[in-house]
Amino acid sequence: MHVPGFLFIDHVAISVPLGKLDEQVQKYEQMGFRVLHREEVYGTDQVREVLLEVPEGPNLIQLLEPMTPDSPVAKQMEKAGGRGGLAHVAWRVSDIQAAFEHLKSLGLPLLDAAPRKGSRGTTIFFIHPKALGHLVEVVATSA
């Protein structure tokens, strides 16, 4: 079965411990990565985000630093013994609402009741890690 609208991997998100974001950004910059976007994301996410472009390629890395102990990223890191690491993989879709409805109709456990505002002017929703063994973000650029 073809799931409509999936285009490519938008980014791979990596969590970093509190106070380590700038240090990690510097290490990626030393390897030739370029910062594309930096933002503090409030609401339910509560993270500092830096989006980096992979040198000579179309792929993106997103570094996430929790701003509060209640941040989902902080809770994920706590379960991993306080270490950073893979936070999620984000898939780009052409139509966020169509993708949401399709995945919901399949019975996949979704963490969001509907697509919502993400960083960089995007619209997003998350698929629960129980579905695929890891957290998945589905993302579309807003029209």
DSSP file with accessible surface (Angstrom, degrees, kcal/mol):
  #  RESIDUE AA STRUCTURE BP1 BP2  ACC     N-H-->O    O-->H-N    N-H-->O    O-->H-N    TCO  KAPPA ALPHA  PHI   PSI    X-CA   Y-CA   Z-CA
    1    1 A M              0   0  188      0, 0.0     2,-0.6     0, 0.0     0, 0.0   0.000 360.0 360.0 360.0 134.8    0.0    0.0    0.0
    2    2 A H        -     0   0  154      1,-0.0     0, 0.0     0, 0.0     0, 0.0  -0.791 360.0-144.2 -91.8 122.9    1.3    3.4   -0.9
    3    3 A V    >   -     0   0   39     -2,-0.6     3,-1.0     1,-0.0    96,-0.1  -0.781  29.7-121.5 -85.6 118.2    1.0    6.1    1.8
    4    4 A P  T 3  S+     0   0   52      0, 0.0    91,-0.1     0, 0.0    98,-0.1  -0.328  80.9  14.7 -67.8 138.7    0.2    9.3    0.0
    5    5 A G  T 3  S+     0   0   17      1,-0.2    89,-1.9    88,-0.1     2,-0.3   0.286  73.4 139.0  93.9  -9.8    2.5   12.3    0.3
    6    6 A F  E <   +A   93   0A  66     -3,-1.0    -1,-0.2    87,-0.2    87,-0.2  -0.565  17.4 164.8 -73.6 129.2    5.7   11.0    1.8
    7    7 A L  E     -     0   0A  99     85,-3.0     2,-0.3     1,-0.4    -1,-0.2   0.825  49.4 -45.0-111.0 -54.9    8.6   12.7    0.0
    8    8 A F  E     -A   92   0A 104     84,-0.8    84,-3.2     0, 0.0     2,-0.5  -0.973  68.6 -64.1-169.3 172.3   11.9   12.3    1.9
    9    9 A I  E     -A   91   0A  66     -2,-0.3    82,-0.3    82,-0.2    51,-0.2  -0.630  40.1-168.1 -72.9 123.1   13.6   12.4    5.3
   10   10 A D  E     -     0   0A   5     80,-2.5    50,-0.4    -2,-0.5     2,-0.3   0.924  61.5 -31.2 -77.3 -48.2   13.4   16.1    6.4
   11   11 A H  E     -A   90   0A   1     79,-1.2    79,-2.9    48,-0.1     2,-0.5  -0.986  45.9-124.0-163.7 162.4   15.8   15.7    9.3
   12   12 A V  E     -Ab  89  61A  46     48,-1.6    50,-2.7    -2,-0.3     2,-0.4  -0.981  32.8-145.6-111.7 125.8   17.3   13.5   12.0
   13   13 A A  E     -Ab  88  62A   0     75,-2.9    74,-3.1    -2,-0.5    75,-1.2  -0.817  13.5-169.6 -99.2 135.4   16.9   14.9   15.5
   14   14 A I  E     -Ab  86  63A  36     48,-3.3    50,-2.6    -2,-0.4     2,-0.2  -0.987  14.9-139.1-125.0 126.6   19.5   14.4   18.1
   15   15 A S  E     -Ab  85  64A   6     70,-3.2    70,-1.1    -2,-0.4    50,-0.2  -0.602  17.0-164.7 -84.4 145.1   19.0   15.4   21.8
   16   16 A V        -     0   0    4     48,-2.8     5,-0.1    -2,-0.2     3,-0.1  -0.977  27.2-100.6-128.4 144.1   21.8   17.0   23.7
   17   17 A P    >   -     0   0   46      0, 0.0     3,-2.2     0, 0.0     4,-0.3  -0.223  55.1 -77.7 -61.3 153.3   22.1   17.4   27.5
   18   18 A L  T 3  S+     0   0  123      1,-0.3    49,-0.1     2,-0.1    47,-0.0  -0.214 119.8  17.7 -51.2 131.0   21.2   20.7   29.1
   19   19 A G  T 3  S+     0   0   63     -3,-0.1    -1,-0.3     1,-0.0     4,-0.2   0.425 105.5  88.8  86.2  -0.8   24.0   23.2   28.6
   20   20 A K    <>  +     0   0   89     -3,-2.2     4,-2.3     2,-0.1     5,-0.2   0.441  54.4  95.5-108.5  -0.8   25.7   21.3   25.8
   21   21 A L  H  > S+     0   0    4     -4,-0.3     4,-2.8     1,-0.2     5,-0.2   0.946  86.8  44.5 -60.8 -52.7   23.9   22.7   22.7
   22   22 A D  H  > S+     0   0  109      1,-0.2     4,-2.5     2,-0.2    -1,-0.2   0.892 112.9  52.8 -61.6 -37.7   26.4   25.4   21.8
   23   23 A E  H  > S+     0   0   76     -4,-0.2     4,-1.9     2,-0.2    -1,-0.2   0.922 111.5  46.0 -62.3 -43.2   29.3   23.0   22.3
   24   24 A Q  H  X S+     0   0   50     -4,-2.3     4,-2.3     2,-0.2    -2,-0.2   0.908 110.7  52.6 -67.6 -41.3   27.6   20.4   20.0
   25   25 A V  H  X S+     0   0    4     -4,-2.8     4,-2.8     1,-0.2    -2,-0.2   0.937 108.4  51.7 -58.4 -45.4   26.8   23.1   17.4
   26   26 A Q  H  X S+     0   0  110     -4,-2.5     4,-2.3     1,-0.2    -1,-0.2   0.908 108.4  51.0 -59.9 -41.3   30.5   24.2   17.4
   27   27 A K  H  X S+     0   0   98     -4,-1.9     4,-1.1     2,-0.2    -1,-0.2   0.918 111.3  47.4 -63.6 -42.7   31.6   20.6   16.8
   28   28 A Y  H  <>S+     0   0   38     -4,-2.3     5,-2.4     1,-0.2     3,-0.4   0.909 110.7  52.2 -65.2 -40.1   29.3   20.2   13.9
   29   29 A E  H ><5S+     0   0   96     -4,-2.8     3,-1.8     1,-0.2    -2,-0.2   0.901 104.9  55.8 -62.7 -37.6   30.5   23.5   12.4
   30   30 A Q  H 3<5S+     0   0  144     -4,-2.3    -1,-0.2     1,-0.3    -2,-0.2   0.805 104.7  54.0 -63.9 -27.5   34.1   22.3   12.7
   31   31 A M  T 3<5S-     0   0  118     -4,-1.1    -1,-0.3    -3,-0.4    -2,-0.2   0.430 130.4 -96.5 -85.1  -0.7   33.1   19.3   10.6
   32   32 A G  T < 5S+     0   0   44     -3,-1.8    -3,-0.2     1,-0.3    -2,-0.1   0.474  76.6 141.9 102.9   1.4   31.7   21.7    7.9
   33   33 A F      < -     0   0   36     -5,-2.4     2,-0.4    -6,-0.1    -1,-0.3  -0.450  40.7-141.3 -73.0 152.9   28.0   21.7    8.8
   34   34 A R  E     -C   53   0A 138     19,-1.5    19,-2.9    -2,-0.1     2,-0.4  -0.960  12.9-121.8-121.3 131.3   26.2   25.1    8.5
   35   35 A V  E     +C   52   0A  42     -2,-0.4    17,-0.2    17,-0.2     3,-0.1  -0.566  32.8 171.2 -70.6 125.7   23.6   26.5   10.9
   36   36 A L  E     +     0   0A  71     15,-3.2     2,-0.3    -2,-0.4    16,-0.2   0.697  63.1   8.8-102.1 -31.5   20.4   27.1    9.0
   37   37 A H  E     -C   51   0A  51     14,-1.5    14,-2.9     2,-0.0     2,-0.4  -0.991  51.7-172.0-156.3 142.9   18.0   27.9   11.8
   38   38 A R  E     +C   50   0A 129     -2,-0.3     2,-0.3    12,-0.2    12,-0.2  -0.997  22.9 154.2-139.0 133.5   18.0   28.5   15.6
   39   39 A E  E     -C   49   0A  51     10,-2.3    10,-3.3    -2,-0.4     2,-0.6  -0.993  41.4-130.1-158.0 148.4   14.8   28.7   17.7
   40   40 A E  E     -C   48   0A  85     -2,-0.3     2,-0.6     8,-0.2     8,-0.2  -0.931  29.7-156.2 -98.9 124.2   13.4   28.3   21.1
   41   41 A V  E     +C   47   0A  16      6,-3.4     6,-1.9    -2,-0.6    26,-0.1  -0.911  15.6 178.1-108.2 118.3   10.2   26.2   20.8
   42   42 A Y    >>  +     0   0  133     -2,-0.6     3,-1.3     4,-0.2     4,-0.7   0.178  42.0  68.6 -97.2-147.0    7.7   26.6   23.7
   43   43 A G  T 34 S-     0   0   60      1,-0.3    -2,-0.0     2,-0.2     0, 0.0  -0.425 121.0 -22.0  68.8-137.7    4.3   25.0   24.1
   44   44 A T  T 34 S+     0   0   99      1,-0.2    -1,-0.3    -2,-0.1    -2,-0.1   0.691 136.7  61.4 -80.0 -16.1    4.5   21.3   24.8
   45   45 A D  T <4  -     0   0   29     -3,-1.3    28,-0.5    26,-0.1    22,-0.2   0.922  69.1-175.1 -81.1 -47.6    7.9   20.9   23.2
   46   46 A Q     <  +     0   0   46     -4,-0.7    21,-2.9     1,-0.2    22,-0.7   0.923  35.1 131.5  52.6  57.4   10.1   23.2   25.5
   47   47 A V  E     -CD  41  66A   7     -6,-1.9    -6,-3.4    19,-0.3     2,-0.5  -0.958  59.1-129.8-135.9 155.0   13.3   22.9   23.5
   48   48 A R  E     -CD  40  65A  81     17,-2.9    17,-2.6    -2,-0.3     2,-0.4  -0.914  37.2-162.0 -95.8 132.8   16.1   24.9   22.1
   49   49 A E  E     -CD  39  64A   6    -10,-3.3   -10,-2.3    -2,-0.5     2,-0.4  -0.937  19.8-176.7-124.1 138.6   16.6   23.8   18.5
   50   50 A V  E     -CD  38  63A   0     13,-2.0    13,-3.0    -2,-0.4     2,-0.5  -0.994  13.1-156.3-130.1 127.2   19.4   24.3   16.0
   51   51 A L  E     -CD  37  62A   4    -14,-2.9   -15,-3.2    -2,-0.4   -14,-1.5  -0.907  13.1-168.4-105.2 126.6   19.0   23.0   12.5
   52   52 A L  E     -CD  35  61A   0      9,-3.3     9,-2.6    -2,-0.5     2,-0.4  -0.927  17.3-131.8-119.1 142.2   22.2   22.2   10.6
   53   53 A E  E     -CD  34  60A  60    -19,-2.9   -19,-1.5    -2,-0.4     7,-0.2  -0.762  25.7-121.4 -91.6 131.8   22.8   21.5    6.9
   54   54 A V    >   -     0   0   37      5,-2.8     3,-1.5    -2,-0.4   -21,-0.1  -0.518  40.8 -99.4 -68.9 134.1   24.9   18.5    6.1
   55   55 A P  T 3  S-     0   0   50      0, 0.0     4,-0.1     0, 0.0    -1,-0.1  -0.294  99.8  -2.2 -58.2 136.7   27.9   19.6    4.0
   56   56 A E  T 3  S+     0   0  199      1,-0.1    -2,-0.0    -3,-0.1    -3,-0.0   0.769 121.1  82.9  57.5  28.7   27.5   19.0    0.3
   57   57 A G  S <  S-     0   0   24     -3,-1.5    -1,-0.1     2,-0.2    -3,-0.1  -0.982  81.1-118.0-154.7 169.3   24.1   17.4    0.7
   58   58 A P  S    S+     0   0  116      0, 0.0     2,-0.1     0, 0.0    -2,-0.1   0.486  76.0 109.0 -88.3  -2.8   20.4   18.1    1.1
   59   59 A N        -     0   0   83     -4,-0.1    -5,-2.8    -5,-0.1     2,-0.3  -0.399  52.7-149.9 -84.4 154.9   20.1   16.4    4.5
   60   60 A L  E     - D   0  53A  23    -50,-0.4   -48,-1.6    -7,-0.2     2,-0.4  -0.913   6.1-155.6-123.8 147.0   19.5   18.2    7.9
   61   61 A I  E     -bD  12  52A  27     -9,-2.6    -9,-3.3    -2,-0.3     2,-0.5  -0.974  11.4-157.5-116.4 134.2   20.5   17.5   11.5
   62   62 A Q  E     -bD  13  51A   5    -50,-2.7   -48,-3.3    -2,-0.4     2,-0.5  -0.964   2.3-158.1-114.7 120.5   18.4   19.0   14.3
   63   63 A L  E     -bD  14  50A   0    -13,-3.0   -13,-2.0    -2,-0.5     2,-0.5  -0.863  11.1-164.6 -96.6 132.8   20.0   19.4   17.7
   64   64 A L  E     -bD  15  49A   8    -50,-2.6   -48,-2.8    -2,-0.5   -15,-0.2  -0.977  10.9-175.4-123.8 125.6   17.5   19.6   20.6
   65   65 A E  E     - D   0  48A  13    -17,-2.6   -17,-2.9    -2,-0.5     9,-0.1  -0.981  28.9-123.9-117.5 122.8   18.3   20.8   24.1
   66   66 A P  E     - D   0  47A   9      0, 0.0   -19,-0.3     0, 0.0   -20,-0.1  -0.387  15.1-163.4 -65.7 142.0   15.4   20.6   26.7
   67   67 A M  S    S+     0   0   35    -21,-2.9   -20,-0.2   -22,-0.2   -21,-0.1   0.634  74.5  23.6 -95.9 -20.9   14.5   23.9   28.4
   68   68 A T  S >  S-     0   0   43    -22,-0.7     3,-1.5     1,-0.0     6,-0.3  -0.962  78.8-114.1-139.9 159.9   12.6   22.2   31.3
   69   69 A P  T 3  S+     0   0  105      0, 0.0    -1,-0.0     0, 0.0     0, 0.0   0.721 116.2  60.1 -65.7 -18.6   12.5   18.9   33.0
   70   70 A D  T 3  S+     0   0  121      4,-0.1   -24,-0.0     5,-0.0     5,-0.0   0.512  77.2 116.3 -87.3  -5.6    8.9   18.5   31.6
   71   71 A S  S <> S-     0   0    0     -3,-1.5     4,-2.4   -25,-0.1     5,-0.2  -0.369  73.7-128.2 -60.8 138.5   10.1   18.7   28.0
   72   72 A P  H  > S+     0   0   67      0, 0.0     4,-2.3     0, 0.0     5,-0.2   0.873 112.3  54.7 -56.1 -33.2    9.4   15.4   26.1
   73   73 A V  H  > S+     0   0   15    -28,-0.5     4,-2.5     2,-0.2     5,-0.2   0.917 106.8  49.8 -67.2 -40.9   13.1   15.5   25.1
   74   74 A A  H  > S+     0   0   16     -6,-0.3     4,-2.4     1,-0.2    -1,-0.2   0.922 111.9  48.1 -62.4 -41.7   14.2   15.7   28.7
   75   75 A K  H  X S+     0   0  107     -4,-2.4     4,-1.9     2,-0.2    -2,-0.2   0.899 110.9  50.9 -65.9 -39.7   12.0   12.8   29.6
   76   76 A Q  H  X S+     0   0   58     -4,-2.3     4,-0.9    -5,-0.2    -2,-0.2   0.926 112.1  47.0 -63.2 -42.4   13.3   10.8   26.6
   77   77 A M  H ><>S+     0   0   14     -4,-2.5     5,-2.8     1,-0.2     6,-0.6   0.882 107.2  57.2 -67.8 -36.5   16.9   11.5   27.7
   78   78 A E  H ><5S+     0   0  146     -4,-2.4     3,-1.7     1,-0.3    -1,-0.2   0.916 104.0  52.6 -60.3 -40.9   16.1   10.6   31.3
   79   79 A K  H 3<5S+     0   0  189     -4,-1.9    -1,-0.3     1,-0.3    -2,-0.2   0.771 107.2  54.2 -65.4 -24.2   14.9    7.1   30.1
   80   80 A A  T X<5S-     0   0   40     -4,-0.9     3,-0.7    -3,-0.6    -1,-0.3   0.079 130.2 -93.4 -96.9  20.0   18.3    6.8   28.4
   81   81 A G  T < 5S-     0   0   61     -3,-1.7    -3,-0.2     1,-0.2    -2,-0.1   0.743  75.6 -60.4  79.0  22.0   20.2    7.5   31.5
   82   82 A G  T 3 <S+     0   0   42     -5,-2.8     2,-0.2     1,-0.3    -1,-0.2   0.454 102.6 129.8  86.6   0.1   20.6   11.2   30.9
   83   83 A R    <   -     0   0  161     -3,-0.7    -1,-0.3    -6,-0.6    -3,-0.2  -0.578  54.6-127.1 -87.4 152.2   22.5   10.8   27.7
   84   84 A G        +     0   0   31     -2,-0.2     2,-0.3    -3,-0.1   -68,-0.2  -0.244  48.9 119.5 -79.8 178.8   21.6   12.6   24.4
   85   85 A G  E     +A   15   0A  28    -70,-1.1   -70,-3.2    -2,-0.1     2,-0.1  -0.979  61.6   1.6 154.8-161.1   21.2   10.6   21.3
   86   86 A L  E     +A   14   0A  99     -2,-0.3   -72,-0.3   -72,-0.2     3,-0.1  -0.316  51.1 172.4 -58.4 122.5   18.6    9.9   18.6
   87   87 A A  E     -     0   0A   2    -74,-3.1    48,-0.4     1,-0.4     2,-0.3   0.830  59.0 -40.5 -96.8 -48.5   15.4   11.9   19.4
   88   88 A H  E     -A   13   0A   8    -75,-1.2   -75,-2.9    46,-0.1     2,-0.4  -0.981  44.0-117.6-168.1 167.2   13.4   11.2   16.3
   89   89 A V  E     -Ae  12 136A  22     46,-1.6    48,-2.3    -2,-0.3     2,-0.5  -0.966  30.1-149.6-113.3 134.1   13.4   10.9   12.5
   90   90 A A  E     -Ae  11 137A   0    -79,-2.9   -80,-2.5    -2,-0.4   -79,-1.2  -0.920   5.1-158.4-112.1 129.0   11.3   13.4   10.6
   91   91 A W  E     -Ae   9 138A  90     46,-2.9    48,-2.7    -2,-0.5     2,-0.3  -0.879  14.1-135.4-104.1 132.7    9.6   12.6    7.3
   92   92 A R  E     -Ae   8 139A  40    -84,-3.2   -85,-3.0    -2,-0.4   -84,-0.8  -0.689  24.4-172.0 -85.3 136.6    8.6   15.4    4.9
   93   93 A V  E     -A    6   0A   4     46,-2.3    48,-0.3    -2,-0.3   -87,-0.2  -0.909  29.0-136.5-125.4 158.5    5.1   15.1    3.3
   94   94 A S  S    S+     0   0   83    -89,-1.9     2,-0.4    -2,-0.3   -88,-0.1   0.801  99.0  27.9 -83.1 -28.5    3.4   17.0    0.6
   95   95 A D     >  -     0   0   82      1,-0.1     4,-2.3   -91,-0.1    -1,-0.3  -0.892  64.3-170.0-139.0 103.1    0.0   17.2    2.4
   96   96 A I  H  > S+     0   0   23     -2,-0.4     4,-2.6    -3,-0.2     5,-0.2   0.891  88.1  49.3 -63.2 -41.3    0.1   17.1    6.2
   97   97 A Q  H  > S+     0   0   89      2,-0.2     4,-2.7     1,-0.2     5,-0.2   0.924 111.5  48.7 -67.5 -41.4   -3.6   16.6    6.7
   98   98 A A  H  > S+     0   0   39      2,-0.2     4,-2.3     1,-0.2    -2,-0.2   0.921 113.5  47.5 -63.7 -41.6   -3.9   13.8    4.2
   99   99 A A  H  X S+     0   0    0     -4,-2.3     4,-2.7     2,-0.2     5,-0.3   0.926 112.3  50.0 -64.6 -43.3   -0.9   12.0    5.8
  100  100 A F  H  X S+     0   0    4     -4,-2.6     4,-2.6     1,-0.2     5,-0.2   0.951 112.9  45.5 -59.2 -50.5   -2.4   12.5    9.3
  101  101 A E  H  X S+     0   0   93     -4,-2.7     4,-2.4     1,-0.2    -1,-0.2   0.898 113.7  49.8 -62.7 -40.0   -5.8   11.1    8.2
  102  102 A H  H  X S+     0   0   36     -4,-2.3     4,-1.2    -5,-0.2    -1,-0.2   0.947 113.5  43.9 -65.2 -47.9   -4.3    8.2    6.4
  103  103 A L  H  <>S+     0   0    8     -4,-2.7     5,-1.8     1,-0.2     4,-0.3   0.889 113.8  51.4 -67.0 -36.4   -2.0    7.2    9.3
  104  104 A K  H ><5S+     0   0  117     -4,-2.6     3,-1.8    -5,-0.3    -1,-0.2   0.918 106.3  54.6 -63.8 -41.0   -4.9    7.6   11.8
  105  105 A S  H 3<5S+     0   0   89     -4,-2.4    -1,-0.2     1,-0.3    -2,-0.2   0.775 102.7  57.8 -65.6 -23.8   -7.2    5.4    9.6
  106  106 A L  T 3<5S-     0   0   85     -4,-1.2    -1,-0.3    -3,-0.2    -2,-0.2   0.551 117.5-115.6 -79.3  -9.6   -4.5    2.7    9.8
  107  107 A G  T < 5 +     0   0   62     -3,-1.8    -3,-0.2    -4,-0.3    -2,-0.1   0.617  57.9 159.3  84.5  13.3   -4.8    2.8   13.6
  108  108 A L      < -     0   0   49     -5,-1.8     2,-0.6     1,-0.1    -1,-0.3  -0.473  49.9-108.8 -67.8 140.3   -1.3    4.0   14.2
  109  109 A P        -     0   0   56      0, 0.0    19,-2.9     0, 0.0     2,-0.4  -0.591  39.1-165.7 -74.5 114.3   -0.9    5.6   17.6
  110  110 A L  B     -F  127   0A  37     -2,-0.6    17,-0.2    17,-0.2   -10,-0.0  -0.836  19.0-152.0-102.1 140.6   -0.5    9.4   17.0
  111  111 A L  S    S+     0   0   91     15,-2.5     2,-0.4    -2,-0.4    16,-0.1   0.694  80.3  62.7 -83.5 -20.6    0.7   11.6   19.8
  112  112 A D  S    S-     0   0   25     14,-0.8    -2,-0.1     1,-0.1     4,-0.0  -0.864  71.9-143.9-108.3 143.1   -1.1   14.7   18.4
  113  113 A A  S    S-     0   0   97     -2,-0.4    -1,-0.1     1,-0.2    12,-0.0   0.708  88.2  -7.7 -74.6 -19.1   -4.8   15.0   18.1
  114  114 A A  S    S-     0   0   50     10,-0.1    -1,-0.2    -3,-0.0    10,-0.1  -0.963  95.8 -69.9-164.2 160.9   -4.3   17.0   14.9
  115  115 A P        -     0   0   25      0, 0.0     2,-0.3     0, 0.0    10,-0.2  -0.324  58.6-170.8 -57.0 146.4   -1.4   18.5   12.9
  116  116 A R  E     -G  124   0A  60      8,-3.0     8,-3.3    -4,-0.0     2,-0.1  -0.879  29.8 -72.4-138.6 169.6    0.0   21.5   14.8
  117  117 A K  E     -G  123   0A 153     -2,-0.3     6,-0.3     6,-0.2     2,-0.2  -0.398  50.1-176.6 -65.7 133.2    2.5   24.4   14.3
  118  118 A G    >   -     0   0    3      4,-3.1     3,-0.6     1,-0.2     4,-0.1  -0.498  34.4 -71.5-113.4-170.1    6.1   23.3   14.3
  119  119 A S  G >  S+     0   0    9      1,-0.2     3,-1.8    -2,-0.2    -1,-0.2  -0.287 110.8  33.8 -77.7 170.8    9.4   25.3   14.1
  120  120 A R  G 3  S-     0   0   62      1,-0.3    -1,-0.2    21,-0.0     3,-0.1   0.730 133.7 -66.1  59.0  20.5   10.6   27.0   10.9
  121  121 A G  G <  S+     0   0   46     -3,-0.6    21,-1.3     1,-0.2    -1,-0.3   0.770 101.1 138.0  74.8  24.4    7.0   27.8    9.9
  122  122 A T  E <   - H   0 141A   3     -3,-1.8    -4,-3.1    19,-0.2     2,-0.4  -0.458  52.2-130.6 -96.5 171.4    6.2   24.1    9.5
  123  123 A T  E     +GH 117 140A  32     17,-2.8    17,-2.3    -6,-0.3     2,-0.3  -0.982  37.5 170.4-120.2 136.5    3.2   22.0   10.4
  124  124 A I  E     -GH 116 139A   4     -8,-3.3    -8,-3.0    -2,-0.4     2,-0.3  -0.875  24.1-176.4-139.7 166.2    3.9   18.7   12.2
  125  125 A F  E     - H   0 138A   0     13,-1.6    13,-3.1    -2,-0.3     2,-0.4  -0.936  23.7-127.8-156.6 162.0    2.5   15.7   14.1
  126  126 A F  E     - H   0 137A  22     -2,-0.3   -15,-2.5    11,-0.2   -14,-0.8  -0.901   4.2-143.4-116.8 144.7    4.2   12.8   15.8
  127  127 A I  E     -FH 110 136A   6      9,-3.0     9,-1.6    -2,-0.4   -17,-0.2  -0.895  37.7-107.5-100.3 130.3    3.8    9.0   15.6
  128  128 A H    >>  -     0   0   50    -19,-2.9     3,-1.9    -2,-0.5     4,-0.6  -0.242  22.5-121.4 -58.3 141.9    4.2    7.2   18.9
  129  129 A P  H 3> S+     0   0   48      0, 0.0     4,-2.4     0, 0.0     5,-0.3   0.754 107.7  72.0 -57.8 -24.4    7.4    5.2   19.2
  130  130 A K  H 34 S+     0   0  176      1,-0.2    -2,-0.1     2,-0.2     5,-0.1   0.794  92.3  58.7 -62.1 -25.2    5.3    2.0   19.9
  131  131 A A  H <4 S+     0   0   32     -3,-1.9    -1,-0.2   -22,-0.2     4,-0.1   0.916 127.7   6.1 -72.0 -43.3    4.3    2.1   16.2
  132  132 A L  H  < S-     0   0   98     -4,-0.6    -2,-0.2     2,-0.4    -1,-0.2   0.335 103.4-100.7-126.1   1.8    7.8    1.9   14.6
  133  133 A G  S  < S+     0   0   70     -4,-2.4     2,-0.3    -5,-0.2    -3,-0.2   0.398 101.0  49.1  91.1  -4.5   10.2    1.4   17.5
  134  134 A H  S    S-     0   0   71     -5,-0.3    -2,-0.4    -6,-0.2     2,-0.2  -0.972  97.1 -84.0-157.3 160.1   11.3    5.0   17.5
  135  135 A L        -     0   0   30    -48,-0.4   -46,-1.6    -2,-0.3     2,-0.4  -0.484  43.2-164.0 -70.5 135.0    9.6    8.4   17.6
  136  136 A V  E     -eH  89 127A   2     -9,-1.6    -9,-3.0   -48,-0.2     2,-0.4  -0.987   6.8-159.7-124.4 131.5    8.7    9.7   14.1
  137  137 A E  E     -eH  90 126A  11    -48,-2.3   -46,-2.9    -2,-0.4     2,-0.5  -0.898   6.0-154.5-104.7 138.2    7.8   13.3   13.2
  138  138 A V  E     -eH  91 125A   0    -13,-3.1   -13,-1.6    -2,-0.4     2,-0.4  -0.966  22.5-177.3-111.2 129.7    5.8   14.0   10.1
  139  139 A V  E     +eH  92 124A   0    -48,-2.7   -46,-2.3    -2,-0.5     2,-0.3  -0.966  16.3 177.4-136.0 142.9    6.4   17.5    8.8
  140  140 A A  E     - H   0 123A   6    -17,-2.3   -17,-2.8    -2,-0.4     2,-0.2  -0.989  36.0-110.1-138.9 147.7    5.2   19.8    5.9
  141  141 A T  E     - H   0 122A  90    -48,-0.3   -19,-0.2    -2,-0.3   -45,-0.2  -0.564  44.7-109.1 -73.0 140.6    6.0   23.3    5.0
  142  142 A S              0   0   60    -21,-1.3    -1,-0.1    -2,-0.2   -20,-0.0  -0.479 360.0 360.0 -72.4 146.1    3.1   25.5    5.7
  143  143 A A              0   0  152     -2,-0.1    -1,-0.1    -3,-0.0    -3,-0.0  -0.286 360.0 360.0 -75.1 360.0    1.2   26.9    2.7
